[in-house]
Amino acid sequence: MINYPLATSSWDREELDAMQEVISSGMFTMGTKVAEFEKRFAQYVGAKYCVMVNSGSSANLLMIAAMRYRKEASLQPGDEIIVPAVSWSTTYFPLYQYGLHLKFVDIDRDSLNYNLDQLATAVSDKTKAIMAVNLLGNPNNFRKIIEIIGNRGIVLLEDNCESMGAEFGARQAGTHGLMGTFSAFFSHHISTMEGGMVVTDDEELHHIMLALRAHGWTRNLPKHNLVCGTKSDDAFVESFRFVLPGYNLRPLELSGAIGIAQLKKLPAMLAARRNNAVEFAAVISRYPWLRLQQEIGSSSWFGFGLVIDGDAPLSRSKLVHRLTKAGIESRPIVAGNFAKNEVLKWFDYSIHEKLVNADDVDRNGLFIGNHHFDLKNELSILDAALSAI
């Protein structure tokens, strides 16, 4: 029996009615509901443009693809991009797929985002971009990252797939860089079944993504655009005109409709998550051998990242066993130290200094779920399981 699940549905009648409206229309692929959601999501995060796709992983792919095809300061094969050692696989895969050189940098032991001292020394005259990953709802310290970049012309990109609604310096996470990605997977802050978004203020990148998202054709571009110039008025001619080597990353119209309903609920769901974080921290404070992820800015608390300290009374595997026995679901902290994975044999990469904290998280880290509803009952179960150790 699961007493404290990792994720639960945030849908109710409103989402089902939104789906039924689309089903009744007979229009299931990307259409007016997707366009409306894109407009509303851009307004919510404070960006000029939003492009919805079929997953957060596709959002990362689209973001990196767009950087390859921009007219100036594009990312070319062999260019160096700095990445944190702890993130999800599809933060890294598009970088490999576009031939970039990945430089892995350690994380901070408390925030679980970049170790800013190591990031500062990792930046070199070869660095073309920095990928900032806001882990488990926690935004990076963007003030310091932007100071590190200075006037060197390095592009800042954000993987914000776990951190919708997080804020740093009165700006939404995902909007501090040139582009930012979001996910609307089942377990994330909003759910559109599957779904992802890329936001930017750059009009050229917006147009490039509109083409790349759907086959690289011109059909979804405005008449006057920054990819092919001016389109023909002949819709037949423009039907199958290909200008970029694109994909089919289009979302379902169902996902757009659900997203509109979910976005209305997001402020209340974020407030509940933040309230739960206060209660969770109070529980964990009674167990000094557990280190809770330290909040930077205003976290949206996707989940609760915990690291077992050296003087703990048990190992991670035994803790996970006890939690599971109590009906409490847990997972590793994202993919742990990604640089340890066998898949890196395919990568062009380097490791900056040592990944001490990433290794610690890989061995001793786990996270427990957060939700859009009050967790007092679940936290009492967690407290009882920990007090029995």
TORKOL-4160 file (C-alpha; in steps of 0.2 Angstrom, whole numbers, padded with zeros to 4 digits, m for minus):
389
<pt num="1" X="0000" Y="0000" Z="0000"/>
<pt num="2" X="0006" Y="0017" Z="m0005"/>
<pt num="3" X="0003" Y="0029" Z="0010"/>
<pt num="4" X="0014" Y="0044" Z="0003"/>
<pt num="5" X="0015" Y="0043" Z="m0016"/>
<pt num="6" X="0028" Y="0052" Z="m0026"/>
<pt num="7" X="0015" Y="0060" Z="m0038"/>
<pt num="8" X="m0003" Y="0061" Z="m0039"/>
<pt num="9" X="m0016" Y="0068" Z="m0052"/>
<pt num="10" X="m0020" Y="0087" Z="m0051"/>
<pt num="11" X="m0035" Y="0085" Z="m0063"/>
<pt num="12" X="m0053" Y="0087" Z="m0059"/>
<pt num="13" X="m0069" Y="0090" Z="m0068"/>
<pt num="14" X="m0062" Y="0105" Z="m0077"/>
<pt num="15" X="m0048" Y="0096" Z="m0086"/>
<pt num="16" X="m0061" Y="0082" Z="m0091"/>
<pt num="17" X="m0073" Y="0095" Z="m0098"/>
<pt num="18" X="m0058" Y="0103" Z="m0107"/>
<pt num="19" X="m0054" Y="0086" Z="m0115"/>
<pt num="20" X="m0072" Y="0083" Z="m0120"/>
<pt num="21" X="m0073" Y="0099" Z="m0129"/>
<pt num="22" X="m0058" Y="0095" Z="m0139"/>
<pt num="23" X="m0065" Y="0077" Z="m0142"/>
<pt num="24" X="m0081" Y="0084" Z="m0148"/>
<pt num="25" X="m0073" Y="0096" Z="m0160"/>
<pt num="26" X="m0064" Y="0082" Z="m0169"/>
<pt num="27" X="m0048" Y="0092" Z="m0170"/>
<pt num="28" X="m0035" Y="0083" Z="m0160"/>
<pt num="29" X="m0018" Y="0089" Z="m0166"/>
<pt num="30" X="m0010" Y="0106" Z="m0163"/>
<pt num="31" X="m0023" Y="0120" Z="m0165"/>
<pt num="32" X="m0031" Y="0134" Z="m0156"/>
<pt num="33" X="m0031" Y="0127" Z="m0139"/>
<pt num="34" X="m0012" Y="0125" Z="m0140"/>
<pt num="35" X="m0010" Y="0143" Z="m0147"/>
<pt num="36" X="m0021" Y="0150" Z="m0132"/>
<pt num="37" X="m0011" Y="0140" Z="m0119"/>
<pt num="38" X="0006" Y="0146" Z="m0127"/>
<pt num="39" X="0000" Y="0164" Z="m0125"/>
<pt num="40" X="m0006" Y="0162" Z="m0107"/>
<pt num="41" X="0010" Y="0153" Z="m0102"/>
<pt num="42" X="0021" Y="0166" Z="m0109"/>
<pt num="43" X="0011" Y="0179" Z="m0100"/>
<pt num="44" X="0012" Y="0169" Z="m0084"/>
<pt num="45" X="0031" Y="0167" Z="m0084"/>
<pt num="46" X="0034" Y="0185" Z="m0091"/>
<pt num="47" X="0041" Y="0180" Z="m0108"/>
<pt num="48" X="0037" Y="0186" Z="m0125"/>
<pt num="49" X="0035" Y="0169" Z="m0133"/>
<pt num="50" X="0031" Y="0151" Z="m0129"/>
<pt num="51" X="0032" Y="0136" Z="m0140"/>
<pt num="52" X="0023" Y="0121" Z="m0133"/>
<pt num="53" X="0029" Y="0103" Z="m0138"/>
<pt num="54" X="0025" Y="0085" Z="m0133"/>
<pt num="55" X="0037" Y="0084" Z="m0118"/>
<pt num="56" X="0050" Y="0093" Z="m0108"/>
<pt num="57" X="0063" Y="0082" Z="m0116"/>
<pt num="58" X="0058" Y="0088" Z="m0133"/>
<pt num="59" X="0058" Y="0106" Z="m0126"/>
<pt num="60" X="0077" Y="0104" Z="m0122"/>
<pt num="61" X="0080" Y="0096" Z="m0139"/>
<pt num="62" X="0070" Y="0111" Z="m0148"/>
<pt num="63" X="0080" Y="0124" Z="m0138"/>
<pt num="64" X="0097" Y="0117" Z="m0143"/>
<pt num="65" X="0092" Y="0114" Z="m0161"/>
<pt num="66" X="0086" Y="0132" Z="m0162"/>
<pt num="67" X="0103" Y="0138" Z="m0155"/>
<pt num="68" X="0111" Y="0128" Z="m0170"/>
<pt num="69" X="0101" Y="0137" Z="m0183"/>
<pt num="70" X="0101" Y="0156" Z="m0177"/>
<pt num="71" X="0110" Y="0168" Z="m0189"/>
<pt num="72" X="0123" Y="0175" Z="m0176"/>
<pt num="73" X="0131" Y="0167" Z="m0161"/>
<pt num="74" X="0125" Y="0150" Z="m0165"/>
<pt num="75" X="0131" Y="0134" Z="m0156"/>
<pt num="76" X="0142" Y="0124" Z="m0168"/>
<pt num="77" X="0149" Y="0106" Z="m0167"/>
<pt num="78" X="0163" Y="0106" Z="m0155"/>
<pt num="79" X="0158" Y="0122" Z="m0145"/>
<pt num="80" X="0160" Y="0120" Z="m0126"/>
<pt num="81" X="0144" Y="0121" Z="m0115"/>
<pt num="82" X="0146" Y="0119" Z="m0096"/>
<pt num="83" X="0133" Y="0108" Z="m0088"/>
<pt num="84" X="0130" Y="0103" Z="m0069"/>
<pt num="85" X="0135" Y="0085" Z="m0065"/>
<pt num="86" X="0117" Y="0081" Z="m0058"/>
<pt num="87" X="0102" Y="0082" Z="m0069"/>
<pt num="88" X="0091" Y="0072" Z="m0080"/>
<pt num="89" X="0097" Y="0063" Z="m0095"/>
<pt num="90" X="0088" Y="0074" Z="m0108"/>
<pt num="91" X="0097" Y="0089" Z="m0101"/>
<pt num="92" X="0113" Y="0081" Z="m0109"/>
<pt num="93" X="0107" Y="0071" Z="m0124"/>
<pt num="94" X="0102" Y="0086" Z="m0136"/>
<pt num="95" X="0120" Y="0093" Z="m0132"/>
<pt num="96" X="0128" Y="0077" Z="m0138"/>
<pt num="97" X="0116" Y="0075" Z="m0153"/>
<pt num="98" X="0121" Y="0093" Z="m0159"/>
<pt num="99" X="0140" Y="0089" Z="m0157"/>
<pt num="100" X="0144" Y="0100" Z="m0142"/>
<pt num="101" X="0158" Y="0098" Z="m0130"/>
<pt num="102" X="0150" Y="0095" Z="m0112"/>
<pt num="103" X="0160" Y="0101" Z="m0098"/>
<pt num="104" X="0154" Y="0094" Z="m0081"/>
<pt num="105" X="0155" Y="0105" Z="m0066"/>
<pt num="106" X="0151" Y="0099" Z="m0048"/>
<pt num="107" X="0135" Y="0105" Z="m0038"/>
<pt num="108" X="0134" Y="0114" Z="m0022"/>
<pt num="109" X="0131" Y="0102" Z="m0007"/>
<pt num="110" X="0117" Y="0112" Z="0000"/>
<pt num="111" X="0107" Y="0119" Z="m0015"/>
<pt num="112" X="0111" Y="0105" Z="m0026"/>
<pt num="113" X="0113" Y="0117" Z="m0041"/>
<pt num="114" X="0130" Y="0123" Z="m0047"/>
<pt num="115" X="0145" Y="0125" Z="m0036"/>
<pt num="116" X="0147" Y="0143" Z="m0041"/>
<pt num="117" X="0166" Y="0143" Z="m0036"/>
<pt num="118" X="0169" Y="0129" Z="m0048"/>
<pt num="119" X="0158" Y="0136" Z="m0061"/>
<pt num="120" X="0168" Y="0152" Z="m0061"/>
<pt num="121" X="0185" Y="0143" Z="m0063"/>
<pt num="122" X="0177" Y="0131" Z="m0077"/>
<pt num="123" X="0173" Y="0146" Z="m0088"/>
<pt num="124" X="0186" Y="0148" Z="m0101"/>
<pt num="125" X="0189" Y="0157" Z="m0118"/>
<pt num="126" X="0182" Y="0141" Z="m0126"/>
<pt num="127" X="0165" Y="0142" Z="m0117"/>
<pt num="128" X="0151" Y="0147" Z="m0128"/>
<pt num="129" X="0136" Y="0143" Z="m0117"/>
<pt num="130" X="0131" Y="0138" Z="m0099"/>
<pt num="131" X="0116" Y="0126" Z="m0096"/>
<pt num="132" X="0108" Y="0131" Z="m0079"/>
<pt num="133" X="0097" Y="0117" Z="m0072"/>
<pt num="134" X="0085" Y="0122" Z="m0058"/>
<pt num="135" X="0085" Y="0106" Z="m0048"/>
<pt num="136" X="0069" Y="0099" Z="m0039"/>
<pt num="137" X="0061" Y="0116" Z="m0040"/>
<pt num="138" X="0076" Y="0126" Z="m0033"/>
<pt num="139" X="0082" Y="0141" Z="m0044"/>
<pt num="140" X="0100" Y="0144" Z="m0047"/>
<pt num="141" X="0108" Y="0160" Z="m0040"/>
<pt num="142" X="0107" Y="0169" Z="m0057"/>
<pt num="143" X="0114" Y="0185" Z="m0050"/>
<pt num="144" X="0131" Y="0176" Z="m0047"/>
<pt num="145" X="0130" Y="0166" Z="m0063"/>
<pt num="146" X="0127" Y="0182" Z="m0073"/>
<pt num="147" X="0142" Y="0190" Z="m0064"/>
<pt num="148" X="0153" Y="0175" Z="m0069"/>
<pt num="149" X="0148" Y="0177" Z="m0087"/>
<pt num="150" X="0151" Y="0196" Z="m0087"/>
<pt num="151" X="0154" Y="0203" Z="m0104"/>
<pt num="152" X="0161" Y="0187" Z="m0112"/>
<pt num="153" X="0146" Y="0184" Z="m0124"/>
<pt num="154" X="0142" Y="0167" Z="m0116"/>
<pt num="155" X="0124" Y="0161" Z="m0119"/>
<pt num="156" X="0114" Y="0156" Z="m0103"/>
<pt num="157" X="0101" Y="0143" Z="m0106"/>
<pt num="158" X="0089" Y="0136" Z="m0093"/>
<pt num="159" X="0082" Y="0118" Z="m0090"/>
<pt num="160" X="0068" Y="0123" Z="m0079"/>
<pt num="161" X="0058" Y="0107" Z="m0082"/>
<pt num="162" X="0057" Y="0103" Z="m0063"/>
<pt num="163" X="0055" Y="0121" Z="m0057"/>
<pt num="164" X="0039" Y="0129" Z="m0064"/>
<pt num="165" X="0034" Y="0143" Z="m0053"/>
<pt num="166" X="0051" Y="0146" Z="m0045"/>
<pt num="167" X="0058" Y="0163" Z="m0043"/>
<pt num="168" X="0074" Y="0172" Z="m0041"/>
<pt num="169" X="0076" Y="0191" Z="m0040"/>
<pt num="170" X="0057" Y="0193" Z="m0043"/>
<pt num="171" X="0059" Y="0184" Z="m0060"/>
<pt num="172" X="0052" Y="0167" Z="m0065"/>
<pt num="173" X="0065" Y="0153" Z="m0066"/>
<pt num="174" X="0066" Y="0149" Z="m0085"/>
<pt num="175" X="0067" Y="0167" Z="m0090"/>
<pt num="176" X="0084" Y="0172" Z="m0084"/>
<pt num="177" X="0093" Y="0165" Z="m0099"/>
<pt num="178" X="0091" Y="0167" Z="m0118"/>
<pt num="179" X="0079" Y="0152" Z="m0118"/>
<pt num="180" X="0071" Y="0141" Z="m0104"/>
<pt num="181" X="0062" Y="0125" Z="m0105"/>
<pt num="182" X="0047" Y="0118" Z="m0094"/>
<pt num="183" X="0039" Y="0101" Z="m0092"/>
<pt num="184" X="0021" Y="0097" Z="m0090"/>
<pt num="185" X="0023" Y="0078" Z="m0086"/>
<pt num="186" X="0011" Y="0069" Z="m0074"/>
<pt num="187" X="0022" Y="0072" Z="m0059"/>
<pt num="188" X="0027" Y="0090" Z="m0062"/>
<pt num="189" X="0019" Y="0106" Z="m0056"/>
<pt num="190" X="0005" Y="0106" Z="m0070"/>
<pt num="191" X="0001" Y="0091" Z="m0080"/>
<pt num="192" X="m0005" Y="0090" Z="m0098"/>
<pt num="193" X="m0003" Y="0071" Z="m0100"/>
<pt num="194" X="0014" Y="0074" Z="m0109"/>
<pt num="195" X="0020" Y="0091" Z="m0113"/>
<pt num="196" X="0034" Y="0104" Z="m0113"/>
<pt num="197" X="0037" Y="0122" Z="m0117"/>
<pt num="198" X="0051" Y="0133" Z="m0122"/>
<pt num="199" X="0050" Y="0152" Z="m0118"/>
<pt num="200" X="0061" Y="0166" Z="m0125"/>
<pt num="201" X="0061" Y="0185" Z="m0129"/>
<pt num="202" X="0070" Y="0182" Z="m0145"/>
<pt num="203" X="0059" Y="0183" Z="m0160"/>
<pt num="204" X="0071" Y="0174" Z="m0172"/>
<pt num="205" X="0073" Y="0160" Z="m0160"/>
<pt num="206" X="0054" Y="0159" Z="m0158"/>
<pt num="207" X="0052" Y="0158" Z="m0177"/>
<pt num="208" X="0066" Y="0145" Z="m0179"/>
<pt num="209" X="0057" Y="0134" Z="m0166"/>
<pt num="210" X="0040" Y="0136" Z="m0174"/>
<pt num="211" X="0048" Y="0128" Z="m0190"/>
<pt num="212" X="0059" Y="0115" Z="m0181"/>
<pt num="213" X="0044" Y="0109" Z="m0171"/>
<pt num="214" X="0034" Y="0104" Z="m0186"/>
<pt num="215" X="0045" Y="0096" Z="m0199"/>
<pt num="216" X="0056" Y="0111" Z="m0203"/>
<pt num="217" X="0042" Y="0118" Z="m0214"/>
<pt num="218" X="0036" Y="0136" Z="m0217"/>
<pt num="219" X="0018" Y="0132" Z="m0214"/>
<pt num="220" X="0018" Y="0138" Z="m0196"/>
<pt num="221" X="0028" Y="0153" Z="m0198"/>
<pt num="222" X="0021" Y="0171" Z="m0200"/>
<pt num="223" X="0021" Y="0178" Z="m0217"/>
<pt num="224" X="0035" Y="0190" Z="m0213"/>
<pt num="225" X="0048" Y="0180" Z="m0202"/>
<pt num="226" X="0066" Y="0178" Z="m0198"/>
<pt num="227" X="0069" Y="0161" Z="m0205"/>
<pt num="228" X="0064" Y="0162" Z="m0223"/>
<pt num="229" X="0060" Y="0181" Z="m0225"/>
<pt num="230" X="0043" Y="0183" Z="m0233"/>
<pt num="231" X="0031" Y="0168" Z="m0237"/>
<pt num="232" X="0021" Y="0166" Z="m0253"/>
<pt num="233" X="0003" Y="0170" Z="m0251"/>
<pt num="234" X="m0001" Y="0153" Z="m0260"/>
<pt num="235" X="m0005" Y="0141" Z="m0246"/>
<pt num="236" X="m0002" Y="0126" Z="m0258"/>
<pt num="237" X="0016" Y="0132" Z="m0262"/>
<pt num="238" X="0019" Y="0134" Z="m0243"/>
<pt num="239" X="0011" Y="0117" Z="m0238"/>
<pt num="240" X="0027" Y="0107" Z="m0240"/>
<pt num="241" X="0041" Y="0120" Z="m0241"/>
<pt num="242" X="0055" Y="0114" Z="m0230"/>
<pt num="243" X="0068" Y="0126" Z="m0224"/>
<pt num="244" X="0076" Y="0118" Z="m0208"/>
<pt num="245" X="0080" Y="0100" Z="m0203"/>
<pt num="246" X="0066" Y="0099" Z="m0191"/>
<pt num="247" X="0056" Y="0086" Z="m0181"/>
<pt num="248" X="0038" Y="0082" Z="m0177"/>
<pt num="249" X="0037" Y="0088" Z="m0159"/>
<pt num="250" X="0020" Y="0095" Z="m0159"/>
<pt num="251" X="0008" Y="0093" Z="m0144"/>
<pt num="252" X="m0009" Y="0087" Z="m0145"/>
<pt num="253" X="m0024" Y="0099" Z="m0144"/>
<pt num="254" X="m0029" Y="0089" Z="m0129"/>
<pt num="255" X="m0014" Y="0095" Z="m0120"/>
<pt num="256" X="m0016" Y="0113" Z="m0124"/>
<pt num="257" X="m0034" Y="0112" Z="m0118"/>
<pt num="258" X="m0029" Y="0104" Z="m0101"/>
<pt num="259" X="m0014" Y="0116" Z="m0100"/>
<pt num="260" X="m0026" Y="0131" Z="m0100"/>
<pt num="261" X="m0036" Y="0123" Z="m0085"/>
<pt num="262" X="m0021" Y="0118" Z="m0076"/>
<pt num="263" X="m0013" Y="0135" Z="m0077"/>
<pt num="264" X="m0028" Y="0143" Z="m0068"/>
<pt num="265" X="m0024" Y="0132" Z="m0053"/>
<pt num="266" X="m0005" Y="0134" Z="m0053"/>
<pt num="267" X="m0004" Y="0149" Z="m0041"/>
<pt num="268" X="m0014" Y="0139" Z="m0028"/>
<pt num="269" X="m0005" Y="0123" Z="m0031"/>
<pt num="270" X="0012" Y="0132" Z="m0029"/>
<pt num="271" X="0006" Y="0140" Z="m0012"/>
<pt num="272" X="0002" Y="0122" Z="m0006"/>
<pt num="273" X="0018" Y="0115" Z="m0011"/>
<pt num="274" X="0027" Y="0130" Z="m0002"/>
<pt num="275" X="0017" Y="0127" Z="0014"/>
<pt num="276" X="0021" Y="0108" Z="0013"/>
<pt num="277" X="0040" Y="0113" Z="0012"/>
<pt num="278" X="0039" Y="0122" Z="0028"/>
<pt num="279" X="0031" Y="0107" Z="0037"/>
<pt num="280" X="0043" Y="0095" Z="0029"/>
<pt num="281" X="0058" Y="0105" Z="0035"/>
<pt num="282" X="0051" Y="0105" Z="0052"/>
<pt num="283" X="0050" Y="0086" Z="0052"/>
<pt num="284" X="0067" Y="0084" Z="0045"/>
<pt num="285" X="0075" Y="0096" Z="0058"/>
<pt num="286" X="0072" Y="0082" Z="0070"/>
<pt num="287" X="0084" Y="0071" Z="0061"/>
<pt num="288" X="0101" Y="0080" Z="0060"/>
<pt num="289" X="0108" Y="0065" Z="0049"/>
<pt num="290" X="0097" Y="0070" Z="0035"/>
<pt num="291" X="0102" Y="0086" Z="0025"/>
<pt num="292" X="0087" Y="0094" Z="0016"/>
<pt num="293" X="0090" Y="0104" Z="0000"/>
<pt num="294" X="0093" Y="0122" Z="0004"/>
<pt num="295" X="0081" Y="0134" Z="m0004"/>
<pt num="296" X="0088" Y="0148" Z="m0016"/>
<pt num="297" X="0077" Y="0162" Z="m0020"/>
<pt num="298" X="0059" Y="0155" Z="m0019"/>
<pt num="299" X="0058" Y="0137" Z="m0023"/>
<pt num="300" X="0043" Y="0129" Z="m0031"/>
<pt num="301" X="0047" Y="0113" Z="m0022"/>
<pt num="302" X="0045" Y="0099" Z="m0035"/>
<pt num="303" X="0050" Y="0087" Z="m0022"/>
<pt num="304" X="0061" Y="0086" Z="m0006"/>
<pt num="305" X="0079" Y="0082" Z="m0009"/>
<pt num="306" X="0088" Y="0073" Z="0005"/>
<pt num="307" X="0106" Y="0068" Z="0008"/>
<pt num="308" X="0111" Y="0056" Z="0021"/>
<pt num="309" X="0126" Y="0063" Z="0031"/>
<pt num="310" X="0141" Y="0053" Z="0036"/>
<pt num="311" X="0136" Y="0050" Z="0054"/>
<pt num="312" X="0119" Y="0043" Z="0049"/>
<pt num="313" X="0113" Y="0027" Z="0058"/>
<pt num="314" X="0109" Y="0018" Z="0042"/>
<pt num="315" X="0114" Y="0017" Z="0024"/>
<pt num="316" X="0103" Y="0024" Z="0010"/>
<pt num="317" X="0098" Y="0007" Z="0004"/>
<pt num="318" X="0092" Y="0003" Z="0021"/>
<pt num="319" X="0083" Y="0020" Z="0023"/>
<pt num="320" X="0074" Y="0017" Z="0006"/>
<pt num="321" X="0069" Y="m0001" Z="0012"/>
<pt num="322" X="0061" Y="0007" Z="0028"/>
<pt num="323" X="0052" Y="0020" Z="0019"/>
<pt num="324" X="0046" Y="0008" Z="0006"/>
<pt num="325" X="0040" Y="m0003" Z="0020"/>
<pt num="326" X="0030" Y="0012" Z="0027"/>
<pt num="327" X="0022" Y="0015" Z="0010"/>
<pt num="328" X="0033" Y="0030" Z="0007"/>
<pt num="329" X="0039" Y="0031" Z="m0011"/>
<pt num="330" X="0056" Y="0039" Z="m0015"/>
<pt num="331" X="0068" Y="0040" Z="m0030"/>
<pt num="332" X="0086" Y="0045" Z="m0032"/>
<pt num="333" X="0090" Y="0063" Z="m0034"/>
<pt num="334" X="0086" Y="0065" Z="m0053"/>
<pt num="335" X="0100" Y="0054" Z="m0061"/>
<pt num="336" X="0113" Y="0057" Z="m0048"/>
<pt num="337" X="0131" Y="0060" Z="m0055"/>
<pt num="338" X="0127" Y="0059" Z="m0073"/>
<pt num="339" X="0145" Y="0058" Z="m0078"/>
<pt num="340" X="0147" Y="0040" Z="m0071"/>
<pt num="341" X="0135" Y="0033" Z="m0084"/>
<pt num="342" X="0141" Y="0022" Z="m0098"/>
<pt num="343" X="0132" Y="0032" Z="m0111"/>
<pt num="344" X="0146" Y="0045" Z="m0109"/>
<pt num="345" X="0157" Y="0034" Z="m0120"/>
<pt num="346" X="0147" Y="0042" Z="m0135"/>
<pt num="347" X="0150" Y="0060" Z="m0128"/>
<pt num="348" X="0163" Y="0073" Z="m0132"/>
<pt num="349" X="0165" Y="0079" Z="m0114"/>
<pt num="350" X="0177" Y="0084" Z="m0100"/>
<pt num="351" X="0176" Y="0085" Z="m0081"/>
<pt num="352" X="0181" Y="0101" Z="m0072"/>
<pt num="353" X="0191" Y="0097" Z="m0056"/>
<pt num="354" X="0182" Y="0084" Z="m0045"/>
<pt num="355" X="0163" Y="0080" Z="m0044"/>
<pt num="356" X="0164" Y="0077" Z="m0025"/>
<pt num="357" X="0146" Y="0083" Z="m0021"/>
<pt num="358" X="0139" Y="0075" Z="m0036"/>
<pt num="359" X="0146" Y="0059" Z="m0030"/>
<pt num="360" X="0139" Y="0061" Z="m0013"/>
<pt num="361" X="0122" Y="0064" Z="m0019"/>
<pt num="362" X="0124" Y="0049" Z="m0031"/>
<pt num="363" X="0128" Y="0038" Z="m0016"/>
<pt num="364" X="0118" Y="0046" Z="m0002"/>
<pt num="365" X="0104" Y="0056" Z="m0010"/>
<pt num="366" X="0085" Y="0053" Z="m0012"/>
<pt num="367" X="0070" Y="0063" Z="m0014"/>
<pt num="368" X="0052" Y="0062" Z="m0008"/>
<pt num="369" X="0037" Y="0069" Z="m0017"/>
<pt num="370" X="0028" Y="0085" Z="m0014"/>
<pt num="371" X="0010" Y="0088" Z="m0019"/>
<pt num="372" X="m0003" Y="0101" Z="m0023"/>
<pt num="373" X="m0013" Y="0097" Z="m0007"/>
<pt num="374" X="m0009" Y="0097" Z="0012"/>
<pt num="375" X="0003" Y="0084" Z="0017"/>
<pt num="376" X="0000" Y="0083" Z="0036"/>
<pt num="377" X="m0005" Y="0065" Z="0036"/>
<pt num="378" X="0009" Y="0060" Z="0024"/>
<pt num="379" X="0022" Y="0069" Z="0035"/>
<pt num="380" X="0016" Y="0061" Z="0051"/>
<pt num="381" X="0019" Y="0044" Z="0042"/>
<pt num="382" X="0036" Y="0049" Z="0037"/>
<pt num="383" X="0040" Y="0056" Z="0055"/>
<pt num="384" X="0035" Y="0039" Z="0062"/>
<pt num="385" X="0045" Y="0029" Z="0050"/>
<pt num="386" X="0061" Y="0040" Z="0054"/>
<pt num="387" X="0058" Y="0040" Z="0073"/>
<pt num="388" X="0058" Y="0021" Z="0073"/>
<pt num="389" X="0076" Y="0021" Z="0066"/>
